[in-house]
Amino acid sequence: MAEETEKVSNVKKADIGDTISITSGTEKGKKGKVVVVRDNSVIVELGINPKKDEPIKTVISHKRYKVVK
């Protein structure tokens, strides 16, 4: 039986309500507000769709954003 080792990550995870800047992917350079925090990612609200009047949301990996102070 092998011992399971947990990865130690030096990535600062965002909290709900934090503003983040996306560093890679199709939404690179955009900023958004964190709505939900998951184990491997966060759900971010990027803005409002003017045609449907609904929020624009996307899922971003913890590796692909930085928290804006």
C-alpha positions in Angstrom: 0.0 0.0 0.0 1.5 3.2 -1.2 1.0 6.4 0.8 -0.9 9.1 -1.0 0.9 12.4 -1.1 -0.9 15.6 -1.6 0.4 18.1 -4.0 1.6 21.3 -2.3 0.6 24.2 -4.4 2.0 27.7 -4.1 -0.9 29.1 -6.1 -3.0 31.6 -4.1 -6.6 30.6 -4.5 -9.2 33.3 -4.8 -12.1 33.6 -2.4 -15.7 34.4 -3.2 -16.0 38.1 -4.1 -12.4 38.5 -5.1 -11.5 40.1 -8.5 -9.2 38.1 -10.6 -7.3 38.7 -13.9 -7.2 35.8 -16.3 -3.7 35.0 -17.5 -4.3 32.4 -20.3 -7.0 30.9 -22.5 -9.7 32.5 -24.7 -10.6 35.0 -22.0 -7.0 36.1 -21.4 -6.6 39.7 -20.1 -10.2 40.0 -18.8 -11.1 40.6 -15.2 -14.0 39.2 -13.3 -15.6 38.6 -9.9 -15.3 35.1 -8.3 -18.8 33.6 -7.7 -18.0 30.0 -6.7 -14.7 28.3 -5.6 -14.2 24.6 -6.4 -11.2 22.3 -5.7 -9.5 22.8 -9.1 -11.2 25.9 -10.4 -13.3 29.0 -9.9 -16.5 30.2 -11.6 -16.2 33.8 -12.6 -18.7 36.4 -13.6 -17.2 38.5 -16.4 -20.1 40.9 -17.1 -23.7 41.2 -18.3 -25.0 40.1 -21.7 -26.9 43.2 -22.9 -29.1 41.2 -25.3 -30.4 38.7 -22.8 -29.7 40.7 -19.6 -27.9 37.6 -18.1 -24.5 37.3 -16.4 -21.6 36.0 -18.5 -19.8 33.3 -16.5 -16.9 31.0 -17.2 -14.8 28.4 -15.3 -11.1 29.1 -14.8 -8.5 26.7 -13.4 -6.5 28.0 -10.3 -3.4 27.9 -12.5 -4.8 30.3 -15.1 -5.6 33.4 -13.0 -4.0 35.9 -10.6 -5.9 37.6 -7.8 -6.1 41.4 -8.3 -5.5 43.5 -5.1 
